[in-house]
Amino acid sequence: MITSKKLYNLYLIADKKALNISSNSITDKLKNSLFPSPNWKFQKLLRKLEYHNNCKNKGVYKIYYIYLKYKYRNLSQKLGFSIPINVFGPGLSIVHYGTIVVNSAAKVGKNCRIHVCTNIGASGGSSKAPQIGDNVYIAPGAKIYGDITIANNTAIGANAVVNKSFIEENMMIAGNPAKAIKKIDINRVIQYIDTN
């Protein structure tokens, strides 16, 4: 969770790295200004809203916070995202825009790579949602729901239905219902991290 300006900047750096957005050269800067990534725009706004919600939500800043919420809601609807604040750790990579629905009670660690048509939610009217570790890859169409825990360094396969906990690290899980398939090296799946 972003609790200071320093953490806010660290989250932005980690997210930018995760999305492979470079601004080192003049060409990169020109490309980013002429053809901005909608997902990067969304993630920057997500982090800014988190920072203002957690750190600067009083007095005169309240007006700016309300404005950010308005912008965030509009961009979320445009891209098909229903992602509440303070759920994802640093290093988030939303690969494509399209339907992604996340429950506000869910918690996802650092370096999550998430694809379209995914859902992370509660189950059966419960307020408890998945608690997902660090370095987790969520493939297109995955449904993760209920009072469950997903271990660090896990890859969740396309269209998997995950409704029970998986506490063993370095595993690929897939299927309906999901089951452990095989051991994996998460660095081969999420290439911008270094778990060694």
matplotlib code that plots the C-alpha trace (Angstrom):
import matplotlib.pyplot as plt

x = [0.0, 1.2, 1.8, 4.3, 5.5, 8.6, 6.5, 4.3, 7.4, 8.7, 5.4, 5.5, 9.0, 8.1, 4.9, 6.8, 9.4, 6.7, 5.0, 8.4, 8.0, 11.2, 11.9, 15.6, 16.0, 14.4, 12.8, 11.2, 9.9, 8.5, 6.9, 5.3, 3.9, 2.5, 1.3, 0.7, -0.1, -3.7, -2.7, 0.2, -2.1, -4.5, -1.8, -0.4, -3.8, -4.4, -1.2, -1.9, -5.4, -4.0, -1.4, -4.1, -6.5, -4.0, -1.9, -3.6, -7.3, -8.0, -8.7, -8.0, -6.6, -10.1, -11.2, -8.3, -9.0, -12.6, -11.4, -9.0, -11.8, -13.9, -11.1, -10.3, -13.9, -14.2, -10.9, -11.8, -15.1, -13.4, -10.8, -13.2, -11.5, -13.2, -10.1, -10.4, -7.5, -5.0, -5.3, -2.1, 1.5, 4.2, 5.3, 1.7, 1.5, -2.0, -1.1, -4.1, -7.2, -10.5, -12.6, -10.8, -12.9, -11.3, -13.0, -11.9, -11.2, -8.6, -4.9, -2.3, 1.5, 4.2, 4.9, 1.5, 1.0, -2.7, -4.5, -8.0, -11.3, -10.1, -12.0, -10.7, -13.7, -15.6, -18.0, -21.5, -22.1, -19.0, -16.9, -13.6, -11.7, -8.4, -5.1, -2.5, 1.3, 4.2, 5.3, 2.0, 1.0, -2.7, -3.5, -6.6, -10.0, -8.9, -11.5, -10.1, -12.6, -13.4, -11.5, -8.4, -4.6, -2.3, 1.4, 4.3, 5.7, 2.5, 1.3, -2.4, -3.4, -5.9, -9.5, -8.6, -11.2, -9.4, -11.7, -9.3, -5.9, -2.6, 0.2, 3.1, 5.4, 6.7, 3.7, 1.6, -2.1, -4.8, -8.1, -11.7, -11.5, -7.9, -5.2, -1.4, 0.1, 3.8, 6.8, 7.8, 10.4, 8.3, 11.2, 10.5, 6.9, 7.3, 10.6, 10.9, 11.5, 14.5, 13.6, 17.1]
y = [0.0, 3.5, 5.4, 8.1, 10.0, 7.9, 4.7, 6.3, 6.9, 3.4, 1.9, 4.0, 2.9, -0.8, -0.5, 1.2, -1.6, -4.2, -2.7, -2.3, 1.4, 3.1, 6.9, 6.8, 8.2, 11.0, 8.4, 6.7, 10.0, 11.0, 7.5, 7.7, 11.2, 10.4, 6.9, 6.6, 3.3, 3.3, 0.7, 2.9, 5.9, 3.8, 2.5, 6.0, 7.2, 4.2, 4.9, 8.6, 7.9, 5.5, 8.0, 10.8, 8.4, 7.2, 10.3, 13.5, 13.2, 16.1, 19.8, 21.4, 18.1, 16.6, 18.5, 17.1, 13.6, 13.8, 14.9, 12.0, 9.6, 11.0, 10.6, 7.1, 6.0, 7.3, 5.7, 2.4, 2.2, 3.1, 0.3, -2.3, -2.4, -2.7, -2.5, -0.9, 1.0, -0.6, -4.1, -4.6, -4.3, -2.6, -4.1, -4.5, -5.3, -5.1, -6.6, -5.6, -3.5, -5.5, -6.9, -7.3, -7.4, -7.4, -7.4, -4.6, -7.2, -9.0, -8.4, -9.1, -8.9, -7.3, -8.2, -9.4, -9.9, -10.0, -10.6, -9.8, -11.5, -12.3, -12.1, -12.0, -12.0, -13.1, -16.1, -16.8, -13.4, -13.6, -10.5, -12.5, -12.5, -14.1, -13.2, -13.6, -13.6, -12.0, -12.8, -14.3, -14.6, -14.7, -15.8, -14.7, -15.9, -17.0, -16.9, -16.7, -16.5, -17.2, -17.1, -18.6, -18.1, -18.3, -18.8, -16.7, -17.5, -19.1, -19.1, -19.5, -21.0, -19.6, -20.1, -21.7, -21.7, -21.3, -21.8, -23.4, -22.4, -23.3, -22.8, -24.5, -22.0, -22.2, -24.0, -23.8, -24.3, -24.8, -26.4, -26.3, -26.8, -25.8, -28.2, -28.1, -29.1, -28.8, -27.0, -23.8, -21.1, -18.0, -15.9, -17.6, -16.4, -13.0, -11.8, -8.4, -9.9, -11.4, -13.9, -15.3]
z = [0.0, -0.9, 2.4, 1.3, -1.7, -1.8, -2.0, -4.7, -6.8, -6.2, -7.3, -10.5, -11.3, -10.7, -12.8, -15.7, -15.7, -15.6, -18.7, -20.4, -20.9, -21.5, -21.6, -21.8, -25.3, -27.3, -29.5, -26.5, -25.2, -28.6, -29.1, -25.6, -26.2, -29.7, -29.0, -25.2, -23.7, -22.3, -19.7, -18.5, -18.3, -16.3, -13.9, -13.4, -12.5, -10.2, -8.3, -8.1, -6.7, -4.2, -3.0, -2.6, -0.9, 1.6, 2.1, 0.9, 1.3, 3.7, 3.4, 0.0, -1.3, -1.0, -4.2, -6.2, -4.8, -6.0, -9.4, -9.6, -8.6, -11.4, -14.0, -12.7, -13.0, -16.6, -17.7, -16.0, -17.9, -21.2, -20.8, -19.2, -15.8, -12.5, -10.3, -6.8, -5.3, -2.8, -4.1, -6.2, -5.1, -7.1, -10.5, -11.8, -15.5, -17.1, -20.4, -22.5, -21.9, -21.7, -18.9, -15.6, -12.4, -9.0, -5.6, -3.2, -0.4, -2.6, -2.1, -4.7, -4.0, -6.1, -9.8, -10.8, -14.6, -15.4, -18.7, -20.0, -19.0, -15.5, -12.3, -8.8, -6.5, -3.4, -3.4, -2.3, -0.7, 1.5, 2.0, 1.8, -1.4, -2.6, -1.1, -3.8, -3.3, -5.1, -8.7, -9.9, -13.6, -14.3, -17.8, -19.9, -18.7, -15.2, -12.5, -8.9, -6.1, -2.5, 0.8, -0.7, -0.7, -3.8, -3.1, -4.4, -7.9, -9.2, -12.8, -13.3, -16.7, -19.2, -18.3, -14.9, -12.2, -8.9, -5.8, -3.4, -1.9, -3.4, -0.9, -2.7, -4.4, -8.0, -9.4, -12.5, -11.8, -14.4, -15.2, -14.1, -11.1, -11.0, -9.9, -9.6, -13.0, -12.6, -11.1, -12.9, -13.0, -12.7, -14.2, -17.5, -17.4, -15.8, -17.4, -15.7, -12.2, -10.5, -7.8, -7.6]

ax = plt.figure().add_subplot(projection="3d")
ax.plot(x, y, z, "-o")
ax.set_aspect("equal")
plt.show()
